[in-house]
Amino acid sequence: MRKLSEVFLMFAVMMLACPGFGQKNLAVLEFADELCTYKGYYDADKYSEAILKDTYKLTQSQLFFDGDDEESLQESYEAIKQRLSALKIVPNSSFSVARDSMLRYVEESYAIQKIRVKATDNPEVLKRKFMDDKLVKSYVEALVKGGDLLLAAYADVVKRQMENNGIPESLWAKYEANMQLDHREEIAFDYVLTYGWWNRVNNLIYHFNFDGSLNNEFNGLFVRVVTIDCDEA
């Protein structure tokens, strides 16, 4: 870990001693991201430590959830939804809109994940979403009808992946090996469902953009933010 230099520490202390700082009821919150640890000096008359901590949790939210069956998926969905909804955040539009947007993603993701989980036993459920998209429709038709249409879709998905793969020949070799197996249709179904249908519909739902602006908004709540230390690169 790289410690803050003595010169920077002296500068921070001098800044805290200036009149602008002295006029506020300052408190300190320590927080960290994947690389660094920080100290933020904030006006305790405006924000509580608990609210700032929850607001920071919002900025660092991980929105991934899944499940191999309906029960585990629902538990995962309800846990992340509850976690987001329970946060006591700073009441401004940036954070409120961000949370609403994250919850929107969670809802839309849950809707298509429920379909994914059910599709193994009943591929007809795939017709419930995005059938106006040409590529989705082709995958759904293949997954529902099976047979040669499904195997052709399997080949198509592999070829699409090969376009963006550093060793495309390995993908094709695996495909050809699978096509020699007796259970090739089962393999094709799982592959088209996951890498064809799922990847496509996941790109069509709403996604929250973690572009750094929420972190900047959070840092703006403080009178000053000081970097304490960072991991060495």
C-alpha positions as CSV (number, residue, x, y, z in Angstrom):
1,M,0.0,0.0,0.0
2,R,1.2,3.5,-0.8
3,K,0.9,6.0,2.2
4,L,0.0,9.6,1.8
5,S,3.1,11.8,1.7
6,E,3.9,14.0,4.6
7,V,3.7,17.1,2.5
8,F,0.1,16.2,1.4
9,L,-0.8,15.5,5.0
10,M,0.4,18.9,6.1
11,F,-1.5,20.5,3.2
12,A,-4.7,18.7,4.3
13,V,-4.3,19.8,7.9
14,M,-3.7,23.5,6.7
15,M,-6.8,23.3,4.6
16,L,-8.8,22.1,7.6
17,A,-7.5,24.9,9.7
18,C,-8.6,27.6,7.2
19,P,-11.7,29.8,8.0
20,G,-13.8,28.1,5.4
21,F,-13.5,24.8,7.3
22,G,-13.8,26.3,10.7
23,Q,-17.2,27.7,9.9
24,K,-18.7,24.3,9.5
25,N,-19.5,21.5,11.9
26,L,-17.2,19.0,10.1
27,A,-17.2,15.3,10.6
28,V,-15.1,12.6,8.8
29,L,-16.3,9.6,6.8
30,E,-13.8,7.0,5.6
31,F,-14.8,5.0,2.5
32,A,-13.0,2.9,0.0
33,D,-13.4,1.6,-3.6
34,E,-11.5,-1.2,-5.3
35,L,-8.2,0.8,-5.5
36,C,-8.1,3.5,-2.8
37,T,-9.2,4.5,0.7
38,Y,-10.5,8.0,1.2
39,K,-11.4,10.4,4.0
40,G,-14.3,12.8,3.3
41,Y,-14.9,15.9,5.4
42,Y,-18.6,16.8,5.5
43,D,-20.9,19.2,7.1
44,A,-22.6,17.2,9.9
45,D,-25.4,19.8,10.0
46,K,-26.4,18.8,6.5
47,Y,-25.8,15.0,6.4
48,S,-25.6,12.1,8.9
49,E,-23.0,9.5,8.7
50,A,-25.6,6.8,8.2
51,I,-27.1,8.5,5.2
52,L,-23.7,9.1,3.6
53,K,-22.8,5.5,4.1
54,D,-26.0,4.3,2.5
55,T,-25.5,6.7,-0.3
56,Y,-22.0,5.4,-0.9
57,K,-23.4,1.8,-1.0
58,L,-25.7,3.0,-3.7
59,T,-22.8,4.3,-5.8
60,Q,-21.0,0.9,-5.5
61,S,-24.1,-1.3,-6.0
62,Q,-23.6,-4.6,-7.7
63,L,-26.7,-5.4,-9.7
64,F,-26.0,-9.0,-10.7
65,F,-28.4,-11.7,-9.5
66,D,-29.5,-15.0,-10.9
67,G,-30.8,-18.5,-10.0
68,D,-30.9,-22.0,-11.5
69,D,-34.6,-22.4,-10.7
70,E,-37.6,-20.2,-10.0
71,E,-37.2,-20.3,-6.2
72,S,-33.6,-19.4,-6.1
73,L,-34.0,-16.7,-8.8
74,Q,-36.9,-15.1,-6.8
75,E,-34.8,-15.2,-3.6
76,S,-31.9,-13.5,-5.4
77,Y,-34.2,-10.9,-7.0
78,E,-36.0,-10.1,-3.8
79,A,-32.7,-9.7,-1.9
80,I,-31.2,-7.2,-4.3
81,K,-34.5,-5.3,-4.6
82,Q,-34.8,-5.1,-0.8
83,R,-31.2,-4.0,-0.4
84,L,-31.6,-1.1,-2.9
85,S,-35.0,0.0,-1.6
86,A,-33.9,0.0,2.1
87,L,-31.0,2.4,1.6
88,K,-31.4,5.8,3.3
89,I,-29.9,8.0,0.7
90,V,-29.2,11.7,0.4
91,P,-32.4,13.3,-0.8
92,N,-31.4,14.8,-4.1
93,S,-32.5,14.0,-7.7
94,S,-29.3,12.4,-8.8
95,F,-29.3,9.6,-6.2
96,S,-33.1,9.2,-6.3
97,V,-33.1,8.8,-10.1
98,A,-30.1,6.5,-9.9
99,R,-31.8,4.2,-7.5
100,D,-35.1,4.2,-9.5
101,S,-33.0,3.3,-12.6
102,M,-31.2,0.5,-10.9
103,L,-34.6,-0.9,-9.7
104,R,-35.9,-0.6,-13.2
105,Y,-33.0,-2.7,-14.5
106,V,-33.6,-5.3,-11.7
107,E,-37.3,-5.6,-12.7
108,E,-36.6,-5.9,-16.4
109,S,-33.8,-8.4,-15.8
110,Y,-35.9,-10.5,-13.5
111,A,-38.7,-10.6,-16.1
112,I,-36.4,-12.2,-18.8
113,Q,-34.6,-14.4,-16.3
114,K,-37.9,-15.9,-15.2
115,I,-38.5,-16.8,-18.9
116,R,-35.0,-18.3,-19.2
117,V,-35.5,-20.5,-16.2
118,K,-38.9,-21.8,-17.4
119,A,-37.8,-22.2,-21.0
120,T,-35.9,-25.5,-20.4
121,D,-39.2,-27.3,-19.7
122,N,-41.5,-25.1,-21.7
123,P,-39.8,-23.2,-24.6
124,E,-43.1,-21.7,-25.6
125,V,-42.6,-19.1,-22.8
126,L,-39.9,-17.5,-24.9
127,K,-42.6,-16.0,-27.1
128,R,-43.6,-13.6,-24.3
129,K,-40.8,-11.1,-24.9
130,F,-39.2,-9.2,-27.8
131,M,-40.7,-11.2,-30.6
132,D,-40.7,-8.1,-32.7
133,D,-36.9,-8.4,-32.8
134,K,-35.9,-10.4,-35.8
135,L,-33.0,-12.2,-34.2
136,V,-34.9,-13.0,-31.0
137,K,-37.7,-14.4,-33.1
138,S,-35.4,-16.6,-35.1
139,Y,-33.9,-18.0,-31.9
140,V,-37.3,-18.6,-30.3
141,E,-38.6,-20.4,-33.4
142,A,-35.5,-22.7,-33.3
143,L,-35.8,-23.4,-29.6
144,V,-39.5,-24.2,-29.9
145,K,-39.3,-26.4,-33.0
146,G,-36.0,-28.1,-32.3
147,G,-34.5,-30.5,-34.9
148,D,-32.6,-29.2,-37.9
149,L,-33.8,-25.6,-37.3
150,L,-32.2,-25.7,-33.8
151,L,-29.0,-27.2,-35.0
152,A,-28.8,-24.5,-37.7
153,A,-29.3,-21.9,-35.1
154,Y,-26.6,-23.5,-33.0
155,A,-24.2,-23.1,-36.0
156,D,-25.3,-19.5,-36.5
157,V,-24.6,-18.6,-32.9
158,V,-21.1,-20.1,-33.0
159,K,-20.3,-18.3,-36.2
160,R,-21.4,-15.0,-34.7
161,Q,-19.1,-15.7,-31.7
162,M,-16.2,-16.5,-33.9
163,E,-16.3,-13.0,-35.4
164,N,-15.2,-11.6,-32.0
165,N,-13.0,-14.4,-30.7
166,G,-9.2,-14.5,-30.7
167,I,-9.1,-18.2,-31.5
168,P,-12.3,-18.8,-33.5
169,E,-11.1,-22.2,-34.8
170,S,-11.4,-23.6,-31.2
171,L,-15.1,-22.6,-31.1
172,W,-15.7,-24.3,-34.4
173,A,-13.8,-27.4,-33.4
174,K,-15.9,-27.7,-30.3
175,Y,-19.1,-27.2,-32.3
176,E,-18.1,-29.9,-34.7
177,A,-17.2,-32.3,-31.9
178,N,-20.6,-31.7,-30.2
179,M,-22.4,-32.3,-33.5
180,Q,-21.1,-35.9,-33.4
181,L,-22.7,-36.6,-30.0
182,D,-26.1,-38.3,-29.6
183,H,-27.3,-35.5,-27.3
184,R,-26.3,-32.7,-29.7
185,E,-29.8,-31.3,-29.7
186,E,-29.7,-30.8,-25.9
187,I,-26.3,-29.1,-26.2
188,A,-27.7,-26.9,-29.1
189,F,-30.7,-26.0,-27.0
190,D,-28.6,-24.8,-24.0
191,Y,-26.2,-23.0,-26.3
192,V,-28.8,-21.1,-28.3
193,L,-30.8,-20.3,-25.2
194,T,-27.7,-18.9,-23.4
195,Y,-25.5,-17.4,-26.1
196,G,-28.2,-16.6,-28.6
197,W,-31.5,-15.7,-27.0
198,W,-30.3,-14.6,-23.6
199,N,-27.5,-12.4,-24.9
200,R,-29.8,-10.8,-27.4
201,V,-32.7,-10.0,-25.0
202,N,-30.3,-8.9,-22.3
203,N,-29.0,-6.3,-24.7
204,L,-32.6,-5.1,-25.4
205,I,-33.6,-4.4,-21.8
206,Y,-32.7,-1.3,-19.8
207,H,-29.3,-1.1,-18.2
208,F,-28.0,1.4,-15.6
209,N,-24.8,3.1,-16.8
210,F,-22.1,3.1,-14.1
211,D,-20.2,5.9,-15.9
212,G,-18.6,7.5,-12.8
213,S,-21.0,10.4,-12.6
214,L,-22.6,9.0,-9.5
215,N,-19.2,8.8,-7.7
216,N,-18.5,12.4,-8.7
217,E,-21.9,13.4,-7.3
218,F,-21.1,11.6,-4.0
219,N,-17.7,13.3,-3.7
220,G,-19.4,16.6,-4.2
221,L,-21.3,16.1,-1.0
222,F,-18.1,16.7,1.0
223,V,-16.2,19.9,1.8
224,R,-13.0,18.0,0.9
225,V,-12.1,14.4,0.0
226,V,-8.5,13.2,0.8
227,T,-7.0,10.1,-0.7
228,I,-5.4,8.1,2.2
229,D,-3.8,5.3,0.3
230,C,-4.1,3.2,-2.9
231,D,-3.0,-0.2,-4.0
232,E,0.1,-0.3,-6.0
233,A,-0.5,-0.8,-9.7
